[in-house]
Amino acid sequence: MKRVRAELQEDKPNDALEARKEILIKNGKRLIGLSHSSNTNSAYRSDWAQFEKWCAQHHYTSLPASEECIGSYISDLVLQDYKANTIKRKINALQFAHQVAEKVLPITHSIQLMLAGTRKELGTKQQGKAPLTIKMLKQMVEATNTIDNRLKSCRDKALLLIGFLGAFRRSEIVSIDVEDIKIEPEGLVVNLRRSKTDQEGESALIGLPKSRDERTCPIIAFKNWIELSQIKSGPVFQSVNRHGNLTGKRLSDRAIANVVKEYVELCGYDSVNFSGHSLRAGFVTEAARAGANERSIANQSRHKSMKTLRRYIRMGNVFTENAANDLGL
């Protein structure tokens, strides 16, 4: 924003009107881009690039796209075994690109029927990653002690505990700065400045209660990490090179998944079905299994969709709230 204002001030209104208009248009497009999360924008850019390539191969115009083009594209995506939800996102990406270009994507009644057909043929159930259990989390935290790289070991322990207890998304974990964490007698308070469901940046305060067991206490893990790393400000979770030194760079979303998979494997489990999301999913399912109600779980996980939240709660209660337990077999 400061750069845009500086550029505007550099030009004189009388002899650089066109340059000023160009800057304003550029800034307008930037603001449009902020209407979605960075992950959504990244997915949309990838989807649009794929669509443009497909159009070139099939001799269609990508912008504006015709009804025939969209219909054929959807048909091809189905033949390539894309999930229905993924196809829907790709069409949303095309629609957004057309809106930005002030064009109309022809989502006609026929196209809507095609999309409905994809949902029936392919189904809409998401293949989510498996949630971590409390047992697994404790094993993984213990496994950090087997890592030779002490700096990495200490960081990973804090990452696993904070990620799980805060029910954080991968992007939220890597976005946390030292300035965002406050240590209270009851536990850690994380000021989550922006999340996937808080695109306005209003922030939220997330409490991570002190654990009875020192080995799984987020306060102790965080203090140990900050003391060892000597990080004073900026990203809490930074990358560690193979020589055991901090790089000063913020961890990526992918790095969170790699950390989870690494310790899942160290504990003797198959890591294929686990990812960074397993921390968040694990909190919800384990909280439900422990008897927490939907409201308290949603307060911590910040789920906007109760439908999504209840899917994980059902996973946690698949045996505890099961009428088959009362059959006497």
Residue pairs with C-beta under 8 A, 6 or more apart in sequence:
4 23
4 26
4 27
4 30
7 23
8 20
8 23
8 24
11 19
11 20
11 23
13 20
29 100
32 100
33 41
34 199
35 199
36 44
36 96
36 199
37 171
37 196
37 199
38 171
39 171
39 196
39 253
43 89
43 93
44 92
44 93
44 96
44 97
47 89
47 90
47 93
47 94
48 93
48 94
48 97
50 90
51 62
51 65
51 73
51 90
51 93
51 94
52 62
54 60
54 73
54 76
55 61
55 62
55 65
55 69
55 73
56 62
58 69
58 72
60 66
60 68
60 69
60 72
61 69
62 69
63 97
63 98
63 101
63 103
64 98
64 101
64 103
64 104
64 105
64 106
65 73
65 94
65 98
65 105
65 106
66 106
67 106
67 108
67 110
67 111
70 91
70 94
70 105
70 106
70 107
70 111
71 110
71 111
71 114
74 87
74 91
74 111
74 114
74 115
74 118
75 114
77 86
77 87
77 90
77 118
78 87
78 118
78 121
78 122
82 90
82 122
83 122
83 123
83 124
83 126
83 127
84 118
84 119
84 121
84 122
84 123
84 124
85 124
85 126
87 115
87 118
87 122
88 115
91 107
91 115
94 105
95 105
95 107
98 104
98 105
99 105
128 277
128 281
128 311
129 273
129 274
129 275
129 277
129 278
129 281
130 273
130 274
130 278
130 281
131 278
131 281
131 282
131 284
131 285
131 286
131 312
131 315
131 316
132 140
132 164
132 260
132 264
132 274
132 278
132 279
132 281
132 282
132 286
133 282
133 285
133 286
134 282
134 286
136 264
136 267
136 269
136 282
137 160
137 161
137 164
137 216
137 282
138 215
138 216
139 267
140 160
140 260
140 263
140 264
140 266
140 267
141 157
141 160
141 161
141 215
141 216
142 215
143 263
143 266
143 267
144 153
144 154
144 156
144 157
144 160
144 263
145 153
146 153
146 266
147 153
147 156
149 240
149 244
150 228
150 244
151 228
151 229
151 240
151 244
151 245
151 246
152 240
152 244
154 221
154 224
154 225
154 228
154 229
155 225
155 229
155 237
155 238
155 240
156 259
156 262
156 263
157 221
157 224
157 225
158 218
158 221
158 222
158 224
158 225
158 236
158 237
159 173
159 237
159 256
159 259
160 259
160 260
160 263
160 279
161 208
161 216
161 217
161 218
161 221
162 168
162 173
162 176
162 188
162 190
162 208
162 218
162 221
162 222
163 173
163 256
163 276
163 279
163 280
164 279
164 282
164 283
165 208
165 209
165 218
165 283
166 172
166 173
166 190
166 206
166 208
166 283
166 300
167 279
167 280
167 283
167 284
167 300
167 301
167 302
168 192
168 206
168 279
168 280
169 195
169 196
169 276
169 277
169 280
170 253
170 256
170 257
170 276
170 277
171 195
171 196
171 253
172 192
172 195
172 196
173 237
173 251
173 256
173 276
173 279
174 235
174 237
174 250
174 251
174 252
174 253
174 255
174 256
175 192
175 193
175 194
176 190
176 192
176 235
176 236
176 237
177 233
177 234
177 235
177 236
178 226
178 231
178 232
178 233
178 234
178 235
178 236
179 233
180 190
180 191
180 192
180 193
180 236
181 188
181 189
181 190
181 191
181 222
181 236
182 188
182 189
182 191
183 189
183 219
183 222
183 223
185 210
186 207
186 209
186 210
187 207
187 208
187 209
187 210
187 218
187 219
188 207
188 208
188 218
188 219
188 222
189 205
189 206
189 207
189 208
190 205
190 206
190 207
190 208
191 203
191 204
191 205
192 198
192 203
192 204
192 205
192 206
192 302
193 201
193 203
194 201
194 203
195 204
195 302
197 302
197 303
197 304
198 204
198 302
204 302
206 300
206 302
207 300
208 218
208 219
210 217
210 218
210 219
211 217
211 218
214 220
222 236
225 236
226 236
229 238
229 246
231 238
231 246
234 248
234 250
235 249
235 250
235 251
237 250
237 251
238 246
238 247
238 248
238 249
238 250
238 251
239 246
239 247
239 249
239 250
239 251
239 255
240 246
240 247
241 247
253 276
256 276
256 279
257 275
257 276
257 277
259 276
260 271
260 274
260 275
260 276
260 278
260 279
261 271
261 274
261 275
262 271
264 270
264 271
264 274
264 278
265 271
280 301
281 312
281 315
283 300
283 301
284 297
284 301
284 303
284 309
284 312
284 313
284 316
285 312
285 313
285 315
285 316
286 316
287 296
287 297
287 300
287 316
288 297
288 312
288 313
288 315
288 316
288 317
289 316
289 317
289 320
294 306
294 309
294 310
294 313
297 303
297 309
297 313
298 306
298 309
301 309
303 309
319 325
